[in-house]
Amino acid sequence: MPPRYLICSIIRSDLMNHDRRIRSVGGVNRDGARWWLRQEDAIAAIETGRWSFYVEQRGRAVPVVVAVSKYGSKYLKCGHDPQQPESLLALPDRR
């Protein structure tokens, strides 16, 4: 099982397409160091099994998954989100 990382914040883009609304995701390591990954790098990490990601909602870990838009673009969202990455977009923007 790949190491799991908590996503605490995002960097939004100015685009409104559901598959292009997030540029980067970030969190904090156990040693307190902040980390950031471009959405494309996080997708590659999930797909290769290198890392997995989650967000916390009401004290529960909710997995972040790779989704594919109707145009074939890959993007991140939580498994229970319909089409828009609502759970990730609810996180603070660290732009």
Backbone hydrogen bonds, N-H to C=O, Kabsch-Sander energy under -0.5 kcal/mol:
donor,donor_aa,acceptor,acceptor_aa,energy
5,Y,52,S,-2.3
7,I,54,Y,-3.0
8,C,6,L,-0.6
8,C,26,G,-2.6
9,S,26,G,-1.7
10,I,92,P,-2.6
11,I,24,S,-2.3
13,S,21,R,-2.3
20,R,17,N,-2.1
23,R,11,I,-3.3
24,S,11,I,-1.5
25,V,37,L,-2.5
26,G,9,S,-2.6
27,G,35,W,-1.7
29,N,33,A,-3.3
32,G,29,N,-1.9
35,W,27,G,-2.3
37,L,25,V,-2.6
39,Q,23,R,-3.2
41,D,38,R,-0.5
42,A,38,R,-2.2
43,I,39,Q,-2.5
44,A,40,E,-2.1
45,A,41,D,-2.2
46,I,42,A,-2.1
47,E,43,I,-2.8
48,T,44,A,-2.1
49,G,45,A,-0.6
49,G,46,I,-0.8
50,R,45,A,-1.7
51,W,45,A,-1.2
52,S,3,P,-2.5
54,Y,5,Y,-1.9
55,V,62,V,-2.2
57,Q,55,V,-0.5
57,Q,60,R,-2.4
60,R,57,Q,-1.8
62,V,55,V,-3.2
62,V,60,R,-0.6
64,V,53,F,-2.5
65,V,77,K,-3.6
67,A,65,V,-0.5
67,A,75,Y,-3.2
69,S,73,S,-3.1
72,G,69,S,-2.0
75,Y,67,A,-2.2
77,K,65,V,-1.9
79,G,63,P,-1.5
81,D,78,C,-1.7
86,E,84,Q,-2.1
89,L,85,P,-2.5
90,A,86,E,-1.2
91,L,88,L,-1.6
94,R,10,I,-2.9
94,R,92,P,-0.6
